[in-house]
Amino acid sequence: MDVIYGAVYMRLMIGHAPLDAEFADAHINYVYHLLGVNNS
């Protein structure tokens, strides 16, 4: 769960980068990659 929510909370607390659709897509693709899920 930390892999999913950690990046989101860091962006909310520190504000170093936006929480936008581009981040959401990239982050979910990364989590899928870590889990071995084919996201095609």
Secondary structure as GFF3:
##gff-version 3
##sequence-region A 1 40
A	DSSP	alpha_helix	2	14	.	.	.	ID=ss1
A	DSSP	alpha_helix	21	35	.	.	.	ID=ss2
###
